[in-house]
Amino acid sequence: VSNYTTVAETKEIPSGERKRVEINGRRISIFNINNAYYAINDTCPHKGTAPLIRGELDGLGIKCPNHGYRFDLETGECNIDSVFNTKVYPIKVENNSILIDFD
């Protein structure tokens, strides 16, 4: 069962931009890369403190601002060790609303 929740409007996150949202106590970073949206847990799992929203984009990856670990925005896979893989969320756009599935 899908549980899509509206988290933002497309005009809030133009191409090349990002936004952090907090839903049910979860901090999630949303990235717009060439008008495709990606949603990933905002906190780097390496030390549990760095906000990925402040990281450097690297293709379809985000690099942690503290130690440079890279996370794939499509899969959540970490380039250093799979123990640090993080959660990504299904995301879609309907009528200019960005929705994330939290299930």
C-alpha positions as CSV (number, residue, x, y, z in Angstrom):
1,V,0.0,0.0,0.0
2,S,1.4,3.4,-1.0
3,N,1.4,6.2,1.4
4,Y,2.2,9.3,-0.7
5,T,2.3,12.6,1.1
6,T,2.6,16.0,-0.4
7,V,5.8,17.6,0.8
8,A,6.3,20.6,-1.6
9,E,5.3,22.4,-4.7
10,T,7.5,22.1,-7.8
11,K,8.0,25.9,-7.9
12,E,9.7,25.6,-4.5
13,I,12.5,23.4,-5.9
14,P,13.5,24.5,-9.4
15,S,16.0,22.5,-11.4
16,G,19.4,22.4,-9.7
17,E,17.9,23.2,-6.3
18,R,17.2,21.3,-3.1
19,K,15.0,21.5,-0.1
20,R,14.8,19.7,3.3
21,V,11.5,18.7,4.7
22,E,10.5,17.1,8.0
23,I,7.7,14.7,8.0
24,N,6.7,12.5,11.0
25,G,10.1,13.3,12.6
26,R,12.0,12.3,9.5
27,R,14.3,14.8,7.8
28,I,14.4,14.2,4.1
29,S,16.3,16.1,1.4
30,I,14.7,16.6,-2.0
31,F,16.8,17.3,-5.0
32,N,15.8,18.5,-8.5
33,I,18.3,17.4,-11.0
34,N,17.3,18.3,-14.6
35,N,13.6,18.3,-13.5
36,A,13.8,14.8,-12.0
37,Y,13.2,14.7,-8.3
38,Y,15.0,12.5,-5.7
39,A,14.3,12.1,-2.0
40,I,16.9,10.7,0.5
41,N,17.3,10.7,4.3
42,D,19.0,14.0,5.1
43,T,21.3,12.7,7.9
44,C,24.5,10.9,6.7
45,P,24.5,7.4,8.3
46,H,28.3,7.5,8.7
47,K,28.4,9.5,12.0
48,G,24.7,10.3,12.1
49,T,25.2,14.1,12.3
50,A,26.0,15.6,8.8
51,P,23.0,17.0,6.8
52,L,23.2,15.7,3.2
53,I,21.3,18.8,2.1
54,R,24.6,20.7,2.4
55,G,26.6,18.2,0.4
56,E,28.0,18.6,-3.0
57,L,26.1,17.0,-5.9
58,D,28.0,14.6,-8.0
59,G,26.0,13.4,-11.0
60,L,23.1,11.5,-9.4
61,G,24.9,11.3,-6.1
62,I,25.3,13.6,-3.0
63,K,28.6,13.8,-1.1
64,C,28.5,14.2,2.6
65,P,29.8,17.6,3.6
66,N,31.8,16.2,6.5
67,H,33.8,13.2,5.1
68,G,32.9,13.0,1.4
69,Y,31.0,9.7,1.5
70,R,28.9,9.6,-1.7
71,F,25.3,8.4,-1.7
72,D,23.4,7.4,-4.9
73,L,20.2,9.4,-5.0
74,E,18.3,6.6,-6.8
75,T,19.4,3.7,-4.6
76,G,20.9,5.2,-1.4
77,E,24.0,3.1,-1.9
78,C,27.2,4.4,-0.3
79,N,30.4,4.4,-2.3
80,I,32.6,3.5,0.8
81,D,30.7,0.6,2.4
82,S,27.2,-0.9,2.1
83,V,26.9,-0.7,5.9
84,F,26.3,3.0,5.3
85,N,23.6,2.7,2.6
86,T,20.8,5.0,3.4
87,K,17.1,5.2,2.7
88,V,15.7,6.8,-0.5
89,Y,12.0,7.3,-1.0
90,P,9.7,6.9,-4.0
91,I,8.8,10.4,-5.3
92,K,6.4,11.6,-7.9
93,V,4.9,14.8,-9.2
94,E,1.1,15.3,-9.6
95,N,-0.4,18.7,-10.5
96,N,2.7,20.6,-9.6
97,S,2.8,18.9,-6.1
98,I,5.8,16.8,-5.1
99,L,4.8,13.6,-3.2
100,I,6.9,11.1,-1.3
101,D,5.9,7.5,-0.4
102,F,6.9,6.9,3.2
103,D,6.0,3.1,3.3
